[in-house]
Amino acid sequence: MSSITQLKYSLILSDNSLLTSLDGINNLTSIGQSLMIYSNNALPDLGGLENLRTVGNIDISYNQALTELTATKRLAIT
């Protein structure tokens, strides 16, 4: 997935207790609809989303280990 830069629809990352990194999507710059990240209890941060600039809407919830949102500081909800 590292060569993907844009998604027309949504990206949903959910219910994965082994997910510890988003590094494989680090070239993603735009998501046309939703970014949903929920119930990934081992995910400590959103590193890998630093290049994401626009998204239709975002839902980040129920990620028990998540303590860092810095990677989304340049993100615009459109």
Protein Blocks (a to p, Z undefined) as FASTA:
>chain_A
ZZpmbdfbbcddehiakbcbfklmmmpcbdfkbccdehiakbmbfghilmpmbdfbdcde
hilklcbfklmmmpccZZ
